[in-house]
């Protein structure tokens, strides 16, 4: 019989560390094998963490991945870290180079939420506050996040979304959206071509951790009259360079 070691808090933190560090979802049994906990303890603590939103059970009903509250904790740490000024400076530099608004967003349930943003100095702009949430399926950052999900889960999430038209180019057909996400996954760049608002376009690239996992998006946003989607490639080197610099900051946390 396995002997329990450490306090409940230590075991909970160990479970969260194990799930967060894993490159794939883990069952309670697999978590138990890593941490050498009694089987009943592992299952009980995983169930409690799921109920509180720190873990999310996969569609298979057995394995766990980080839940929304764990994402919120991670984003909160990054947003309030000692590197927040440097991160904002990177975003400001990118905004000055492209001449447009730039933002960082993270997944928040069925939405994306802005964690940092620098507005363009141009007179025509959109005002989005930090923490504001926007839909997944009709934004560059949201579609980018959806493209990182395993295809089975991707389809499951899309089936839960109410694909309402927000603008003239909003994709409201699930099959068309899935095809769009497949293309985004291949190219590692996502475009909102007047899908959330008419005359507003956005281009987003992923910010990844050291294991190549998506945790935030970096995007530029502008009126369609100032940025042509047909020439979006000209912005990609700057976007990807800034995304790399932002990822390196997270490495140093």
C-alpha positions as CSV (number, residue, x, y, z in Angstrom):
1,X,0.0,0.0,0.0
2,X,1.3,3.4,-1.0
3,X,2.0,5.8,1.8
4,X,0.7,9.4,1.5
5,X,3.4,12.0,1.8
6,X,3.2,15.8,2.3
7,X,0.2,18.0,2.9
8,X,-2.9,18.2,0.8
9,X,-1.7,21.5,-0.5
10,X,1.6,20.0,-1.6
11,X,-0.2,17.1,-3.4
12,X,-2.6,19.5,-5.1
13,X,0.3,21.7,-6.3
14,X,2.1,18.6,-7.5
15,X,-0.9,17.5,-9.5
16,X,-1.2,21.0,-11.1
17,X,2.5,21.0,-11.9
18,X,2.3,17.6,-13.5
19,X,-0.7,18.4,-15.7
20,X,0.7,21.8,-16.7
21,X,4.0,20.3,-17.7
22,X,2.6,17.4,-19.7
23,X,2.5,17.6,-23.5
24,X,-0.7,15.6,-23.5
25,X,-3.7,15.2,-21.2
26,X,-3.2,12.8,-18.3
27,X,-5.6,10.5,-16.6
28,X,-5.8,10.3,-12.8
29,X,-4.0,7.0,-13.0
30,X,-1.2,8.4,-15.1
31,X,-0.9,11.4,-12.6
32,X,-0.8,8.8,-9.8
33,X,2.0,6.9,-11.5
34,X,4.1,10.1,-11.7
35,X,3.5,11.3,-8.2
36,X,3.2,7.9,-6.4
37,X,0.0,8.8,-4.6
38,X,-2.6,6.5,-3.3
39,X,-5.1,5.8,-6.1
40,X,-8.1,7.1,-4.2
41,X,-6.2,10.3,-3.3
42,X,-5.2,11.0,-6.9
43,X,-8.8,10.5,-8.2
44,X,-10.3,12.5,-5.4
45,X,-8.0,15.5,-5.8
46,X,-8.4,15.5,-9.6
47,X,-12.1,15.5,-9.2
48,X,-12.0,18.4,-6.8
49,X,-9.7,20.4,-9.0
50,X,-12.0,19.7,-11.9
51,X,-15.0,20.9,-9.9
52,X,-13.2,24.1,-9.1
53,X,-12.1,24.7,-12.7
54,X,-8.4,24.2,-12.3
55,X,-8.5,21.0,-14.4
56,X,-10.7,20.3,-17.4
57,X,-11.8,16.7,-18.2
58,X,-11.3,15.8,-21.8
59,X,-14.1,14.5,-24.0
60,X,-13.0,10.9,-23.4
61,X,-14.1,11.4,-19.8
62,X,-10.8,10.1,-18.4
63,X,-7.9,12.5,-18.9
64,X,-7.3,16.0,-17.6
65,X,-5.8,19.1,-19.1
66,X,-5.4,22.6,-17.6
67,X,-8.7,24.3,-16.9
68,X,-9.7,27.9,-17.3
69,X,-8.9,28.9,-13.7
70,X,-5.4,27.5,-14.1
71,X,-5.0,29.5,-17.3
72,X,-6.2,32.6,-15.4
73,X,-3.6,32.0,-12.7
74,X,-0.9,31.7,-15.4
75,X,-2.0,34.8,-17.2
76,X,-2.3,36.7,-14.0
77,X,1.3,35.8,-13.1
78,X,2.5,36.9,-16.5
79,X,0.5,40.1,-16.5
80,X,1.8,41.1,-13.1
81,X,5.3,39.7,-13.4
82,X,8.6,41.6,-13.1
83,X,8.7,41.5,-16.9
84,X,5.4,43.3,-17.5
85,X,7.1,46.6,-18.4
86,X,9.4,44.8,-20.8
87,X,6.5,42.9,-22.4
88,X,4.6,46.1,-22.9
89,X,7.7,47.7,-24.4
90,X,7.9,44.9,-27.0
91,X,4.3,45.4,-27.8
92,X,4.8,49.2,-28.1
93,X,7.8,48.7,-30.4
94,X,5.8,46.4,-32.6
95,X,2.9,48.9,-32.8
96,X,5.3,51.7,-33.8
97,X,6.9,49.6,-36.5
98,X,3.6,48.5,-38.1
99,X,1.8,51.7,-37.3
100,X,-1.2,49.9,-35.9
101,X,-2.8,48.6,-32.7
102,X,-1.2,45.5,-31.3
103,X,-2.5,43.2,-28.6
104,X,-1.9,40.0,-26.6
105,X,-4.9,37.7,-25.9
106,X,-5.4,34.4,-24.1
107,X,-8.1,31.8,-24.1
108,X,-10.9,32.4,-21.6
109,X,-13.6,29.7,-22.0
110,X,-15.3,30.2,-25.4
111,X,-13.7,33.6,-25.8
112,X,-10.4,35.3,-26.1
113,X,-9.5,38.0,-23.5
114,X,-7.0,40.8,-23.9
115,X,-4.1,40.8,-21.4
116,X,-2.1,43.7,-22.9
117,X,-2.7,46.2,-25.7
118,X,-1.1,49.2,-27.3
119,X,-3.3,51.5,-29.4
120,X,-2.1,53.0,-32.7
121,X,-1.4,56.7,-32.8
122,X,-3.6,57.0,-36.0
123,X,-6.8,58.9,-35.5
124,X,-9.1,56.0,-36.6
125,X,-8.9,53.2,-34.1
126,X,-11.0,50.7,-32.1
127,X,-11.1,50.9,-28.3
128,X,-10.8,47.6,-26.5
129,X,-10.1,47.5,-22.8
130,X,-7.8,45.0,-21.1
131,X,-9.8,42.0,-20.0
132,X,-12.4,42.5,-22.7
133,X,-13.5,39.2,-24.2
134,X,-14.2,38.5,-27.9
135,X,-15.6,35.4,-29.6
136,X,-13.3,32.5,-30.7
137,X,-14.7,31.8,-34.1
138,X,-14.6,35.3,-35.7
139,X,-11.3,36.8,-34.5
140,X,-7.8,36.2,-35.6
141,X,-6.6,35.3,-32.1
142,X,-9.6,33.0,-31.4
143,X,-9.3,31.1,-34.6
144,X,-5.5,30.7,-33.9
145,X,-6.3,29.2,-30.5
146,X,-8.9,26.8,-32.0
147,X,-6.4,25.6,-34.6
148,X,-4.1,24.4,-31.8
149,X,-6.7,22.1,-30.3
150,X,-6.7,18.4,-31.2
151,X,-9.1,17.9,-34.1
152,X,-11.6,15.9,-32.1
153,X,-11.8,18.6,-29.4
154,X,-11.7,21.3,-32.0
155,X,-14.9,19.9,-33.6
156,X,-16.5,19.5,-30.2
157,X,-15.8,23.1,-29.3
158,X,-17.2,24.4,-32.6
159,X,-20.3,22.4,-32.1
160,X,-20.8,24.2,-28.8
161,X,-20.5,27.7,-30.4
162,X,-23.4,29.7,-31.7
163,X,-21.9,30.8,-35.0
164,X,-23.7,34.1,-35.4
165,X,-22.8,36.7,-38.1
166,X,-21.1,39.7,-36.5
167,X,-19.8,41.2,-39.8
168,X,-20.0,40.7,-43.5
169,X,-17.4,38.0,-43.6
170,X,-18.2,36.0,-40.4
171,X,-17.8,32.3,-41.0
172,X,-21.1,30.7,-39.8
173,X,-20.8,27.3,-41.5
174,X,-19.1,24.8,-39.2
175,X,-17.4,22.9,-42.1
176,X,-16.0,26.1,-43.5
177,X,-14.7,27.1,-40.1
178,X,-13.0,23.7,-39.7
179,X,-11.4,24.0,-43.1
180,X,-10.2,27.5,-42.1
181,X,-8.7,26.2,-38.9
182,X,-6.9,23.4,-40.7
183,X,-5.3,26.1,-42.9
184,X,-4.3,28.2,-39.9
185,X,-2.7,25.2,-38.3
186,X,-0.5,24.6,-41.3
187,X,0.5,28.2,-41.8
188,X,0.7,29.2,-38.1
189,X,-0.9,32.5,-38.8
190,X,-4.6,33.6,-38.5
191,X,-6.4,36.4,-40.2
192,X,-9.7,38.1,-39.3
193,X,-10.9,39.6,-42.6
194,X,-13.8,41.7,-41.4
195,X,-15.3,38.8,-39.5
196,X,-15.9,40.5,-36.1
197,X,-16.4,44.1,-37.4
198,X,-16.9,45.5,-40.9
199,X,-13.8,47.3,-42.1
200,X,-11.6,45.8,-39.4
201,X,-8.9,43.2,-40.1
202,X,-6.4,41.5,-37.8
203,X,-3.4,39.2,-38.2
204,X,-2.3,36.9,-35.3
205,X,0.6,34.6,-34.6
206,X,1.1,32.3,-31.6
207,X,3.2,32.8,-28.6
208,X,4.4,29.4,-27.4
209,X,6.2,28.0,-24.4
210,X,9.4,26.1,-24.4
211,X,7.6,22.9,-25.3
212,X,5.9,24.5,-28.3
213,X,2.5,24.8,-26.7
214,X,0.3,27.8,-27.4
215,X,-0.5,30.0,-24.4
216,X,-1.2,33.4,-26.0
217,X,-1.7,35.2,-29.3
218,X,0.0,38.3,-30.6
219,X,-2.0,40.3,-33.1
220,X,-2.1,43.5,-35.1
221,X,-5.5,45.1,-35.7
222,X,-6.4,47.9,-38.2
223,X,-9.1,49.3,-40.5
224,X,-9.2,47.4,-43.8
225,X,-8.5,50.7,-45.5
226,X,-5.0,50.8,-44.0
227,X,-4.0,47.1,-44.1
228,X,-4.6,44.8,-47.1
229,X,-5.1,41.2,-46.2
230,X,-3.5,40.4,-49.6
231,X,-0.3,41.9,-48.3
232,X,-0.3,40.4,-44.8
233,X,3.0,38.6,-45.4
234,X,4.9,41.9,-45.0
235,X,3.8,42.0,-41.4
236,X,4.7,38.4,-40.5
237,X,8.4,38.8,-39.9
238,X,7.8,41.6,-37.4
239,X,5.0,39.7,-35.7
240,X,7.0,36.5,-35.4
241,X,10.1,38.3,-34.1
242,X,8.0,40.0,-31.4
243,X,6.2,36.7,-30.5
244,X,9.6,35.1,-30.1
245,X,10.8,37.9,-27.8
246,X,7.6,37.6,-25.7
247,X,8.1,33.8,-25.4
248,X,11.7,34.4,-24.2
249,X,10.3,36.6,-21.4
250,X,8.0,33.8,-20.3
251,X,11.0,31.4,-20.3
252,X,12.7,33.7,-17.7
253,X,9.7,33.7,-15.3
